[in-house]
Structure formats: C-alpha cells, structure tokens
Amino acid sequence: MATTQAVAHPTVHVGAAHDVDGTTRRRVLELVAAEGPVTAGELAAALGLTSAAVRRHLALLEDDGKIAVHDGGPAAGHARRGRPARRYVVSAGGQTELAGGYSELAAQAMRYLRDAAGPDAVAAFAAQRYEAVVSRYAPELTATDPQARAAQLAELLSADGYAASVRPVAGPRVPTLQLCQGHCPVQNVAEEFSELCEAEARAFSRLLGTHVQRLATIAGGAHACVTNVPLAPTPQTTQTTQTT
C-alpha cells in the first residue's frame, strides 16, 4: 500500500507581516517628517529597502492623507533631466498621527486656562514651559562652535520627538543655517496658541547664544518649523546663555 506523505506548507503569519508593514510605514512617516522634502530613493537608502517597497508605503501614506508631494520644486543638488523625482513632506494628518491622542485634551486645558485667567496666563505658561526646556537642554550644549551647538540642539529636540535637523544656507553674507523641525508634538495646540511658538523661538535664542528668526511653523501651515540661525553669536545673547 502506497504511503502518502503530507506536504509541509510554510505557515504564513498574517498578523506578524501586518505588524512589520505597520512598523516600517511608521518609520517611513517619521523619516519624511525628519528629512522632507525627500524622495523615495533617499528613503530607501536610509532604510535599507528597495525603492519599490518604499513607494508602496508612500502610496498608502499618501492615500491615507498622512503625506503629500512637495510643490517647491527639486531641492538644490537634485536637478536632473527628465521628470523630477517626487519629494514628500508630512501633511497635517501625518502630524496628528505622530502627535498621538493627547492634543485635543491639551488644547482644552489651554482654553480653560485662557478663559479662567486670561491671555497673560497662557503667555506665562508658555514661558514657564520653555524655561524648563532651557534648563534641561543647556547643560547638554557643550559645543562652543555655533554650528556644532545647533547640531547638538537638533539632537536634543529629535530625542523629544521634534524630528529636528540642521541644514546650511548658501548665499547670505553672514553665515547662516536653518534649524528644521519636521514634527511638532504640540501642533494642534500651537495652531490656536501662538504663544508656544514664540516662547520656543526665545528659548532657541538663549540656548544658541544668538538672535534667531522663525521663518515658518507647522502650526502656521508649513511642512516644517524653520528657524534661521546666524552663525556669528551676539555678545549680549552669548552672555545671557552662559549665565542661565
């Protein structure tokens, strides 16, 4: 009698595959926030994936309204013949996902503070919040070179969820760089309470020892918060930073 051998089929763990996809897609979203405007090829190189795999995640994120194609034209150094590569940035929906589920509760608390104690109380809260940031960050900013100091600040901000990076600016007579924050954990609150953005900019000025200029904010509709940082510190601000 012939014996029929069972053919072993590999077990497909659908849930595990879904979890891996979800984790990778989240990482793609985080990288778009940190590096955007960014292409699929650049993301693939950073993640060690194929461009096709990254494009699949980008398509799903775009369909879900988490990212959008940047309309600012090709970035410097990326000009080439033919159709330019699509460059992606995080949309408002993506910012909300990265922020988690507490933004509305925070906004309600801020509204209550404003209604109960007035707008000055909101400004005082924002100042106190970023005073704590200055106190926590200042000991970690050990570099004396302005550019290296800004890079240290970007690392601290990234550790706190702001997806920050430092990008040089070509052209101006005074050497300048831009501190970019691809994600804002308090975006939904800052849209209503600009005092948070203003206090943050003042904190950056103190920490970097130079006057900074806020060029754009996520709360204001930009894809990133961008702060212009001149690399020549002002003596008065430097003294304030050192004595903080």
C-alpha positions in Angstrom: 0.0 0.0 0.0 1.4 3.3 -1.0 2.1 5.7 1.7 1.0 9.3 1.1 3.4 11.8 2.6 2.0 15.1 3.8 3.4 18.1 2.1 4.5 20.7 4.6 3.5 24.2 3.7 5.1 27.2 5.4 3.0 28.9 7.9 2.1 32.5 6.9 1.8 34.7 9.9 -0.5 37.3 8.5 -0.7 39.3 11.7 3.1 39.4 12.1 3.5 40.5 8.5 0.9 43.3 9.1 2.8 44.4 12.2 6.1 44.6 10.3 4.4 46.6 7.5 2.9 48.9 10.1 6.2 49.5 11.8 8.0 50.1 8.5 5.3 52.5 7.4 5.6 54.4 10.7 9.3 54.6 10.2 8.8 56.0 6.7 6.4 58.6 8.0 9.0 59.6 10.7 11.7 59.9 8.1 9.6 62.0 5.9 9.0 64.3 8.8 12.7 64.5 9.7 14.2 64.7 6.2 11.4 66.1 4.0 11.1 67.1 1.3 12.6 63.7 0.5 12.4 61.2 -2.4 11.6 57.5 -2.4 15.1 56.7 -3.4 16.5 58.7 -0.5 14.2 57.0 1.9 15.1 53.6 0.5 18.8 54.2 1.0 18.2 55.4 4.6 16.0 52.3 5.5 17.9 49.7 3.5 14.8 48.8 1.5 14.1 48.7 -2.3 12.7 51.8 -3.9 9.6 49.7 -4.9 8.9 48.7 -1.3 9.3 52.3 -0.1 7.0 53.6 -2.9 4.3 51.1 -1.8 4.4 52.6 1.7 4.5 56.1 0.4 1.4 55.4 -1.8 -0.5 54.1 1.2 0.5 57.0 3.4 -0.5 59.4 0.6 -3.8 57.7 0.2 -4.4 58.0 3.9 -3.6 61.7 3.8 -0.5 61.4 6.0 2.0 62.7 3.5 1.8 65.0 0.4 4.0 65.7 -2.6 6.0 68.9 -2.0 5.4 71.6 -4.6 8.5 73.6 -4.0 10.4 72.1 -7.0 13.5 70.0 -6.8 15.9 70.6 -3.9 19.3 72.0 -4.5 21.7 69.5 -5.9 18.9 67.2 -7.2 18.3 68.8 -10.6 18.4 66.3 -13.4 17.0 65.7 -16.9 13.5 64.4 -17.4 10.7 64.4 -14.9 11.9 65.4 -11.4 11.6 62.9 -8.6 8.5 63.3 -6.4 9.6 64.8 -3.0 7.4 64.1 0.0 6.5 66.0 3.2 4.3 65.2 6.1 0.7 66.5 5.9 -1.4 67.8 8.8 -2.9 64.3 9.1 0.5 62.8 9.4 1.5 65.4 12.1 -1.6 64.4 14.0 -0.7 60.7 13.9 2.8 61.4 15.1 1.5 63.6 17.9 -0.6 60.8 19.5 -4.0 61.2 21.1 -3.5 63.9 23.7 -3.5 67.0 21.6 -7.2 67.8 22.0 -7.0 67.3 25.7 -4.1 69.7 25.9 -6.0 72.3 23.7 -9.0 72.0 26.1 -6.7 72.6 29.1 -5.2 75.7 27.4 -8.6 77.1 26.6 -9.7 76.7 30.2 -6.6 78.5 31.4 -7.2 81.3 28.9 -10.9 81.6 29.9 -10.3 81.4 33.6 -7.2 83.5 34.0 -6.8 85.5 30.7 -4.3 85.5 27.8 -1.5 86.7 30.1 -1.7 83.3 31.9 -1.3 81.5 28.6 1.8 83.5 27.8 3.2 82.9 31.3 2.5 79.1 30.9 4.4 79.1 27.6 7.3 81.0 29.1 7.5 78.6 32.0 7.3 75.6 29.8 10.3 76.7 27.7 12.2 77.9 30.7 12.2 74.3 31.8 13.4 73.3 28.3 16.3 75.8 28.6 17.2 74.4 32.0 17.2 70.8 30.8 19.0 71.4 27.4 21.6 74.0 28.5 24.0 71.5 30.3 23.9 69.3 27.2 25.0 72.0 24.8 28.7 71.8 25.3 30.0 72.9 21.9 31.4 76.4 21.6 31.2 76.4 17.8 27.8 77.8 16.8 27.2 75.2 14.1 28.1 72.3 16.4 26.0 73.8 19.1 23.0 74.0 16.8 23.6 70.3 15.8 23.5 69.4 19.5 20.3 71.2 19.9 18.8 69.4 17.0 19.8 66.0 18.5 18.1 67.0 21.8 14.9 68.1 20.0 14.8 64.9 18.0 15.1 62.9 21.2 12.0 64.8 22.4 10.1 63.9 19.2 10.6 67.0 17.0 12.4 65.3 14.1 15.0 68.1 14.0 17.9 68.6 11.7 20.4 71.4 10.8 20.7 72.5 7.2 23.2 75.0 5.9 22.0 78.1 3.9 24.1 79.2 0.9 24.3 82.8 -0.1 24.0 85.3 2.8 26.9 87.4 3.8 26.5 86.3 7.4 27.0 82.5 7.6 23.6 81.1 8.4 22.0 77.7 8.9 18.4 76.6 9.4 17.1 74.5 12.3 14.3 72.5 10.9 11.7 70.6 12.9 9.8 68.1 10.8 7.3 67.3 13.6 5.7 69.4 16.3 4.1 67.3 19.2 2.1 70.4 20.2 1.0 71.4 16.7 -2.8 71.3 17.3 -2.4 73.4 20.4 0.1 75.8 18.8 -2.4 76.4 15.9 -4.6 78.2 18.5 -2.0 79.4 20.9 0.9 81.0 19.1 2.5 81.9 22.4 4.0 78.4 22.4 5.9 79.1 19.1 7.0 82.5 20.3 8.4 81.1 23.6 10.2 78.3 21.8 12.0 80.7 19.5 13.1 82.8 22.5 14.4 79.6 24.1 16.4 78.7 21.0 17.9 82.2 21.0 19.1 81.7 24.6 20.4 78.2 24.0 22.3 79.1 20.9 23.6 82.4 22.1 22.4 84.4 19.0 19.3 86.1 17.7 17.2 83.6 15.7 14.4 84.3 13.3 11.4 82.0 12.9 10.7 81.6 9.2 7.9 79.1 9.2 5.9 76.9 11.6 3.9 73.7 11.2 1.2 75.3 13.2 1.1 78.0 10.5 0.6 75.5 7.7 4.2 74.8 6.7 5.5 71.3 6.4 8.2 72.0 9.0 9.2 74.6 11.6 12.1 76.5 10.2 14.3 78.8 12.3 17.1 80.9 10.8 20.2 80.8 12.9 23.1 83.2 12.1 26.5 81.6 13.0 28.0 84.7 14.4 26.8 85.0 18.0 25.9 88.3 19.5 27.9 89.1 22.6 24.9 90.1 24.7 23.0 87.0 23.9 26.0 84.8 24.5 26.5 86.3 27.9 22.8 85.6 28.7 23.2 82.0 27.7 26.3 81.4 29.7 24.8 82.8 32.9 21.5 80.9 32.5 
